[in-house]
Amino acid sequence: MQPIERIRRNALKALMPPPNIRLADWIEANVHLPETVSALSGRVTLWQFQKGICNAIDDPAIERVTIIKPVRVGFTTLLTATLANYVANSPAPILNVQPTEADARDYMVSDVEPTFQASPALRGLLTDDADESGRSTLLSRKFPAGSLKLVAAKSPRNLRRHTAKILLMDEVDAMEPGPEGDPLILAERRTLTFADRKIIAGSTPVFDHGPVSKLYAKSDQRIFEVPCPDCGDFTEILWQHIQWDEGKPETAYFACPHCGSCVDERHKVAMVEKGRWRATVPEVQGHAGFRLNALISPHKNASWGRLAAEFVAAKDDPATLQVFVNTLLGQPWREAADDLDESDLLNRREPFGLTAMPPEALIVTAGVDCQDDRLEIVFLGHGKTETFILGHIVIWGPVDADSTWVELDDLLRRSWPHPNGGTLRVDAAVIDSGDGGHSDTVTAFTRSRYARRVVAGKGVAGFSRPFIQRSTTKGTPLFLIGVDAIKSQLFNRLSRGSGFRFSADLEPVFFEQLASERRVVRYVKGAPVRRFERVPGKRAETLDATVYALAARNLVGTDLDRRTEELQSAAAHTPKARSTIKSNWLSGGI
């Protein structure tokens, strides 16, 4: 290090408060947020519930801190400020684990670097480290008497390479077990050489049995309680305590469960400031667990009225409702059912189909499942709020016979009259190319039909996968289908009876195959893994084809309002049939 640089850094450290200052006080005195990190730029001011978490991190008797968090409560800011405190006041090897390398890079570039640059007490403390070849790396930094490594949970090799006294893990519910086991356990093993280690893990919960829920269950399970302005009793504000006038979510208020008072939003800031953390399992020592929800956030975009409005908009669709439950209530999503009742689904058929389109259907997609002796096609109609299963057609013939694919091509070119006027045709189709050695045949068929959005697809496992994503493999376009993610949404909506409607043209075999799988939780190397498993003795062709047809919807960017106008316009411009007056002259009439 150059002498001038050493003098500058020593001067910076001389300006810092002594190491024994409380974490919350140090953060408020020294950490600044730029506008690129937070809308509330400038020196950090912590809320009361954040200070309680800081106190646990400060406590030498507490080895582990777990936070179940929603969005809009400043967790990322708190995590970055905590990291900064260790860099400035308690230098040590620090390991920060993110779900993916992209997450790690984004966190370094979007949060860590801007915060250190905006804070005079931190500016210049982090330097680039170097890998084995001597090249500087974005995710490896040094500071006096310590180091900071950011690694991805998907890279067990990187986890094995580093030893850390301070372990910070963010979004642990997005970290899936790999070939070498649970990444959380692998990361924790890197801290075993330090008797005074600190392990901090936080995440927005996703599903029951998720990593953060399991960690919280092993902690002292603290909840944040606030006093009622009228009776003074303390309560953890939960969603069932939020009420509003019928049809007016903007009037939302807190209904005290103790005295029944209707507490207006304007009291929330004062209530939170007087709040306290209470351990519900105080006999657990050394592991502090914190459970938060957005109902206590003083952010304007987390007002009770705004959250009520978001709930009203999300409640009718399990997919959007799950986002609300996970990200705002900070609760894991409890799926409605482990399997589907085929008899119940069969009894929900309605009188519509491909030749009798429901007026709400505006886009048509198809999914094709390939078997050795047939192709099975499911057609879906997509409206603004509902999905219609319009039909199931089987094309019999060897999968490698040209005639089979000619018949499929004719089927995908068909058009059907729409009750509002005009016609609908297949807007996109996904054909399974992943099983049975049919990939070359499928890609040969889709290559010349790509402009029509007829594409080859291959199912990939993982509940966090996008519904459809183009593969980076060169050659004929291949799309990766997130089958677990699509099935999860499909099962949620079907089990709740919302969002899907069935054509009367569908035979019982369609529903038998649609209900051919169930959701289960299996333990892999000690970690719970959710997945779909086939019900013994059942086939799954219609389920698979439905999944591909749902994925195909994401290939269509058509504006539904415009499509509605186009159909109505087509009806208005259809020429009327000319009326013909027939003469009876030939029959001898006058």
Buried (B, 14 or more C-beta within 10 A) or exposed (E): EEEEEEEEBEEBEEEBBEEEBEBBBBBBEBBBBBEEBBEEEEBBEBBBBBBBBBBBBBBEEBBBBBBBBBBBBBBBBBBBBBBBBBBBBBBBBBBBBBBBBEBBBEBBEEBBBBBBBBBEBBEEBBBEBEEEEEEEEEBBBBBBEBBBBBBBBBBBEBBEEBBBBBBBBBBBBBBBBBEEBBBBBBBBEBBEEBEEBBBBBBBBBBBBBBBBBBBBEEBBBBBBBBBBBBEEEBBBBBBEBBEBEEEEBEBBBBBBBEEEBEBEBEBBEEBBEBBBBBBEEEEBEEBBBBBBBBBBBBBEEBBBBBBBBBBEEBEEBBBBBBBBBBBBBBBBBEBEEEBBEBEEBBEEBEEBBBEBBBEBBBBBBBBBBBBEEBBBBBBBBBBEEBBBBBBBBBBEBEBEEEEBBEBBBEBBEEEBEBBBBBEBEBBBBBBBBBEEEBBEBBBEBBBEBEEBBBBBBBBBEEBBBBBBBEBEEEEBBBBBBBBBBBBBBBBBBBBBEBBBBBBEBBEEBBBBBBBBBBBEEEEEEEBBBBBBEEBEEBBBBBBBBBBBBBBBBBBBEEEBEEBBEBBBEBBEEEEEEEEEEEEEEEEEEE
